[in-house]
C-alpha cells in the first residue's frame, strides 16, 4: 500500500522445551521506502543510527568496526527496570540480506540472530522478510522473548515500522 508501512504476515515458532533450538519469529513487512534506502538505514552505523532506529538507546550504542560487508556494533534498549544490549556482528555480503548475529549479550546467547531479506515491489517500495531468532539467558530475556514470540513479533515489527516512517518523512 503506498504511503503505509504495513505488516503482511506475522508467524512464530518455538522449539520444544530442552531442544536447544532458538525461539523464532518470522514476519513479512511492506513499506513504500525503496529497497536501497531500507538497506542503507539498516547499515547506517553513524551517530544518527539511534535517531533512525528509535528502539536503540544512544548510551548503549557503540561502533567497534565497519568493513566492506561487515560491522561489529553494540546496540541496546532501555525498558522500565532493565536494559538489554548485545554486541552484534553485522553481515551484508549478500546484497539482499542483512544479518546481525550476537557475539556477546546480557540477555541472549551468542549465535542468536536477526536477519532482514529485502526485495523490491513493483511500486518502488520494499517487502522485508525478518527472521528474529534469539535464545534468552536471563529472566528478563525470557520475559522479552516470550512476549515477542507470543505476539508473533509485534514489538519487532513496530520498531521496524517506526524506522520506516522516519525514512518516509525524511524523503532522503
Residue frames as qw, qx, qy, qz and C-alpha x, y, z in Angstrom:
[[0.000, 0.887, 0.462, 0.000, 0.00, 0.00, 0.00],
 [0.394, 0.479, -0.055, 0.783, 1.57, 3.30, -1.00],
 [0.197, -0.637, 0.140, -0.732, 2.04, 5.66, 1.93],
 [0.798, -0.489, 0.135, -0.325, 1.81, 2.88, 4.52],
 [0.212, 0.433, -0.861, 0.158, 4.22, 0.59, 6.21],
 [0.818, -0.209, 0.073, -0.531, 2.10, -2.45, 6.92],
 [0.363, -0.319, 0.873, -0.063, 2.55, -5.99, 8.05],
 [0.618, 0.136, -0.607, -0.481, 1.73, -8.80, 5.71],
 [0.868, -0.246, -0.419, -0.099, 2.21, -11.95, 7.74],
 [0.188, -0.633, 0.622, -0.421, 3.50, -12.48, 11.23],
 [0.928, -0.125, -0.318, -0.149, 4.24, -16.03, 12.38],
 [0.209, -0.687, 0.634, -0.287, 6.16, -17.59, 15.19],
 [0.889, -0.024, -0.457, -0.010, 7.59, -20.95, 16.10],
 [0.343, -0.715, 0.521, -0.315, 9.11, -22.00, 19.36],
 [0.470, 0.288, -0.833, 0.042, 11.28, -25.01, 19.92],
 [0.798, -0.426, -0.405, -0.135, 10.17, -27.76, 22.26],
 [0.489, -0.809, 0.284, -0.161, 11.42, -27.39, 25.84],
 [0.687, -0.476, 0.523, 0.166, 15.01, -28.57, 26.13],
 [0.837, 0.465, 0.237, 0.164, 15.58, -28.97, 22.39],
 [0.546, -0.372, 0.217, 0.719, 18.29, -26.29, 22.35],
 [0.312, 0.491, 0.485, 0.653, 16.73, -24.55, 19.35],
 [0.075, -0.108, -0.178, 0.975, 16.09, -20.83, 19.46],
 [0.297, 0.673, 0.567, -0.370, 12.64, -19.25, 19.71],
 [0.261, 0.014, 0.532, 0.806, 11.95, -17.94, 16.21],
 [0.331, 0.716, 0.425, -0.444, 9.60, -15.36, 14.78],
 [0.337, 0.100, 0.553, 0.755, 9.26, -14.56, 11.09],
 [0.236, 0.745, 0.413, -0.469, 7.42, -11.60, 9.66],
 [0.410, 0.350, 0.485, 0.689, 6.85, -10.04, 6.27],
 [0.037, -0.739, -0.283, 0.610, 6.54, -6.27, 6.28],
 [0.463, 0.565, 0.419, 0.539, 5.90, -3.83, 3.47],
 [0.201, -0.706, -0.116, 0.669, 6.91, -0.21, 3.13],
 [0.519, 0.840, 0.157, 0.024, 6.80, 2.41, 0.38],
 [0.232, -0.825, 0.449, 0.252, 10.51, 3.03, 1.11],
 [0.716, 0.562, -0.397, -0.120, 12.76, 1.84, -1.75],
 [0.964, -0.149, -0.146, 0.164, 14.92, -1.27, -1.11],
 [0.601, 0.373, -0.258, 0.658, 18.21, 0.64, -1.33],
 [0.196, -0.628, 0.210, -0.723, 17.00, 3.10, 1.34],
 [0.870, -0.433, -0.027, -0.234, 15.85, 0.28, 3.64],
 [0.899, 0.065, -0.185, 0.392, 19.25, -1.39, 3.26],
 [0.316, 0.549, -0.234, 0.738, 21.09, 1.92, 3.77],
 [0.491, -0.644, 0.135, -0.570, 19.15, 2.51, 7.01],
 [0.957, -0.283, -0.067, -0.002, 19.97, -0.99, 8.29],
 [0.821, 0.107, -0.081, 0.554, 23.64, -0.32, 7.53],
 [0.063, 0.819, -0.092, 0.563, 23.85, 3.26, 8.81],
 [0.750, -0.352, -0.395, 0.396, 26.32, 2.92, 11.67],
 [0.207, 0.507, -0.116, 0.829, 26.77, 6.68, 12.06],
 [0.037, -0.052, -0.591, 0.804, 25.93, 8.68, 15.17],
 [0.488, 0.012, -0.047, -0.872, 22.42, 9.16, 13.80],
 [0.364, -0.055, -0.915, -0.166, 21.56, 5.44, 13.98],
 [0.057, -0.337, -0.797, 0.498, 19.58, 5.82, 17.25],
 [0.316, 0.366, 0.074, -0.872, 17.53, 8.57, 15.54],
 [0.474, 0.181, -0.642, -0.575, 16.72, 6.27, 12.59],
 [0.613, -0.190, -0.766, -0.037, 16.04, 3.30, 14.87],
 [0.335, -0.643, 0.168, -0.668, 14.32, 4.79, 17.95],
 [0.913, -0.363, -0.158, -0.101, 14.49, 1.50, 19.86],
 [0.743, 0.162, -0.307, 0.572, 18.28, 1.91, 20.15],
 [0.436, -0.874, -0.117, 0.181, 19.29, 3.70, 23.35],
 [0.410, 0.839, -0.260, 0.245, 22.10, 6.15, 22.43],
 [0.331, -0.732, 0.556, -0.215, 24.06, 5.39, 25.63],
 [0.791, -0.143, 0.594, -0.022, 24.06, 1.67, 24.71],
 [0.765, 0.635, 0.101, 0.050, 25.23, 2.24, 21.12],
 [0.305, -0.738, 0.494, 0.344, 28.89, 1.81, 20.18],
 [0.825, 0.546, -0.134, -0.053, 30.53, 1.02, 16.83],
 [0.711, -0.493, 0.409, 0.292, 33.68, -1.09, 17.13],
 [0.245, -0.306, 0.655, 0.646, 34.44, -1.55, 13.42],
 [0.675, 0.590, 0.247, -0.369, 32.87, -1.26, 9.98],
 [0.396, -0.253, 0.706, 0.530, 34.28, -3.07, 6.95],
 [0.204, 0.129, -0.585, -0.774, 33.20, -3.53, 3.34],
 [0.592, -0.220, -0.597, -0.496, 30.50, -6.11, 4.20],
 [0.634, -0.403, -0.625, 0.212, 30.65, -6.50, 7.99],
 [0.098, -0.665, 0.237, -0.702, 30.48, -4.46, 11.18],
 [0.495, -0.267, -0.725, 0.397, 30.85, -5.05, 14.93],
 [0.197, -0.488, -0.035, -0.849, 28.38, -2.93, 16.87],
 [0.126, -0.267, -0.811, 0.505, 26.96, -2.79, 20.40],
 [0.324, -0.353, -0.299, -0.826, 23.26, -1.88, 20.50],
 [0.173, -0.258, -0.859, 0.408, 20.79, -1.90, 23.32],
 [0.312, -0.574, -0.388, -0.650, 17.42, -0.73, 24.60],
 [0.029, -0.069, 0.657, -0.750, 16.14, 0.50, 27.93],
 [0.475, -0.471, -0.615, -0.417, 12.84, -0.65, 29.37],
 [0.500, -0.681, 0.163, -0.509, 11.29, 0.04, 32.76],
 [0.795, -0.494, 0.326, -0.130, 13.52, -1.66, 35.30],
 [0.802, -0.144, 0.474, 0.334, 16.05, -3.07, 32.84],
 [0.352, 0.753, -0.365, -0.419, 18.26, -2.53, 29.85],
 [0.899, 0.083, 0.404, 0.148, 19.29, -5.12, 27.28],
 [0.196, 0.816, -0.423, -0.341, 22.27, -4.97, 24.96],
 [0.922, 0.090, 0.328, 0.184, 24.17, -7.13, 22.50],
 [0.092, -0.620, 0.551, 0.551, 27.43, -6.87, 20.62],
 [0.799, 0.453, 0.350, -0.184, 26.33, -7.81, 17.11],
 [0.337, -0.256, 0.649, 0.632, 28.28, -8.94, 14.05],
 [0.572, 0.635, 0.166, -0.493, 26.51, -7.44, 11.03],
 [0.403, -0.120, 0.751, 0.508, 26.96, -9.15, 7.66],
 [0.538, 0.663, 0.199, -0.481, 25.64, -7.81, 4.36],
 [0.241, -0.352, 0.748, 0.508, 27.78, -9.79, 1.91],
 [0.227, 0.451, 0.819, 0.274, 24.53, -10.89, 0.20],
 [0.014, 0.135, 0.139, 0.981, 23.10, -7.73, -1.43],
 [0.488, -0.425, -0.441, -0.622, 19.52, -8.71, -0.50],
 [0.764, -0.480, -0.431, 0.031, 20.16, -9.83, 3.08],
 [0.024, 0.639, -0.478, 0.602, 21.42, -8.17, 6.26],
 [0.811, -0.356, -0.463, 0.024, 22.07, -10.47, 9.24],
 [0.071, -0.688, 0.480, -0.539, 23.16, -9.44, 12.72],
 [0.836, -0.147, -0.524, 0.071, 24.47, -12.21, 14.96],
 [0.524, -0.822, 0.133, -0.179, 25.11, -11.90, 18.69],
 [0.566, 0.433, -0.577, 0.399, 28.74, -12.12, 19.82],
 [0.269, -0.102, -0.684, 0.670, 28.07, -11.11, 23.45],
 [0.346, -0.530, -0.339, -0.696, 24.92, -10.05, 25.30],
 [0.136, -0.160, 0.681, -0.702, 23.34, -9.51, 28.69],
 [0.654, 0.117, 0.338, -0.667, 20.07, -11.19, 27.62],
 [0.919, 0.314, 0.044, -0.235, 20.63, -13.81, 24.88],
 [0.824, -0.243, 0.409, 0.308, 23.14, -16.41, 23.74],
 [0.013, -0.573, 0.562, 0.597, 25.95, -15.85, 21.25],
 [0.132, 0.064, 0.907, 0.395, 24.80, -17.12, 17.86],
 [0.246, 0.686, 0.611, -0.308, 21.30, -15.71, 18.27],
 [0.237, -0.039, 0.421, 0.875, 20.47, -13.60, 15.23],
 [0.417, 0.693, 0.367, -0.460, 18.10, -11.37, 13.31],
 [0.347, -0.019, 0.602, 0.719, 18.02, -11.15, 9.53],
 [0.395, 0.670, 0.240, -0.581, 16.24, -8.90, 7.07],
 [0.437, 0.146, 0.700, 0.546, 15.79, -10.02, 3.44],
 [0.209, 0.622, 0.110, -0.747, 14.82, -7.02, 1.31],
 [0.381, 0.281, 0.729, 0.494, 13.05, -7.29, -2.05],
 [0.115, 0.133, -0.141, -0.974, 11.59, -4.62, -4.28],
 [0.409, 0.524, 0.688, -0.291, 7.91, -4.20, -5.02],
 [0.420, 0.506, 0.539, 0.527, 6.51, -3.17, -8.42],
 [0.043, -0.948, -0.273, -0.160, 5.50, 0.24, -6.98],
 [0.336, 0.691, -0.338, 0.544, 9.10, 1.02, -5.92],
 [0.571, -0.647, 0.308, -0.400, 8.58, 0.12, -2.26],
 [0.222, 0.405, -0.873, 0.154, 10.02, -2.82, -0.36],
 [0.892, -0.317, -0.197, -0.256, 8.97, -6.12, 1.13],
 [0.068, 0.595, -0.715, 0.362, 11.14, -7.12, 4.09],
 [0.880, -0.227, -0.403, -0.107, 11.20, -10.66, 5.47],
 [0.129, -0.673, 0.561, -0.465, 12.52, -10.52, 9.04],
 [0.828, -0.174, -0.529, 0.066, 13.66, -13.58, 10.98],
 [0.273, -0.702, 0.418, -0.508, 14.08, -12.93, 14.72],
 [0.898, -0.051, -0.434, 0.051, 15.90, -15.86, 16.35],
 [0.016, -0.642, 0.509, -0.573, 17.06, -15.23, 19.92],
 [0.729, -0.282, -0.612, 0.120, 17.71, -17.63, 22.82],
 [0.302, -0.839, 0.120, -0.436, 17.33, -15.85, 26.17],
 [0.598, 0.165, -0.642, 0.451, 19.82, -16.29, 29.01],
 [0.030, 0.046, -0.534, 0.844, 18.24, -14.22, 31.80],
 [0.126, 0.526, 0.766, -0.349, 14.85, -13.88, 33.44],
 [0.218, 0.671, 0.052, -0.707, 14.31, -10.50, 31.73],
 [0.136, 0.347, -0.718, -0.588, 15.42, -12.00, 28.42],
 [0.052, 0.232, 0.970, 0.050, 12.94, -14.86, 28.85],
 [0.206, 0.647, 0.526, -0.512, 10.10, -12.43, 29.51],
 [0.214, 0.623, -0.264, -0.704, 11.00, -10.27, 26.49],
 [0.077, 0.182, -0.884, -0.423, 11.39, -13.35, 24.27],
 [0.153, 0.394, 0.889, -0.179, 8.09, -14.80, 25.48],
 [0.255, 0.694, 0.291, -0.608, 6.29, -11.53, 24.67],
 [0.196, 0.529, -0.515, -0.645, 7.87, -11.29, 21.22],
 [0.042, 0.020, -0.964, -0.260, 7.11, -14.92, 20.34],
 [0.161, 0.470, 0.802, -0.331, 3.58, -14.86, 21.85],
 [0.287, 0.732, 0.172, -0.593, 2.72, -11.69, 19.91],
 [0.774, 0.428, 0.381, 0.269, 4.22, -13.15, 16.71],
 [0.575, 0.082, 0.140, 0.802, 6.85, -10.43, 16.60],
 [0.039, 0.899, 0.391, 0.196, 4.66, -7.38, 17.00],
 [0.363, -0.858, 0.071, 0.357, 7.25, -5.38, 19.03],
 [0.527, -0.203, 0.518, 0.643, 9.91, -6.14, 16.39],
 [0.300, 0.569, 0.601, 0.474, 7.53, -5.18, 13.57],
 [0.124, -0.950, -0.283, 0.054, 6.53, -1.98, 15.40],
 [0.458, -0.653, 0.251, 0.549, 10.19, -0.97, 15.77],
 [0.444, 0.094, 0.609, 0.650, 10.80, -1.56, 12.06],
 [0.143, 0.771, 0.555, 0.278, 7.68, 0.42, 11.14],
 [0.256, -0.906, -0.095, 0.324, 8.79, 3.39, 13.27],
 [0.441, -0.415, 0.444, 0.661, 12.12, 3.47, 11.41],
 [0.335, 0.359, 0.674, 0.552, 10.40, 3.26, 8.02],
 [0.010, -0.904, -0.427, -0.008, 8.08, 6.15, 8.97],
 [0.342, -0.762, 0.156, 0.527, 11.16, 8.24, 9.81],
 [0.400, -0.103, 0.622, 0.666, 12.62, 7.42, 6.37],
 [0.213, 0.660, 0.656, 0.299, 9.30, 8.23, 4.67],
 [0.124, -0.944, -0.226, 0.207, 9.16, 11.64, 6.37],
 [0.403, -0.596, 0.347, 0.601, 12.81, 12.36, 5.55],
 [0.684, 0.698, 0.137, -0.161, 12.25, 11.53, 1.89],
 [0.044, -0.770, 0.590, 0.237, 16.01, 11.07, 1.53]]
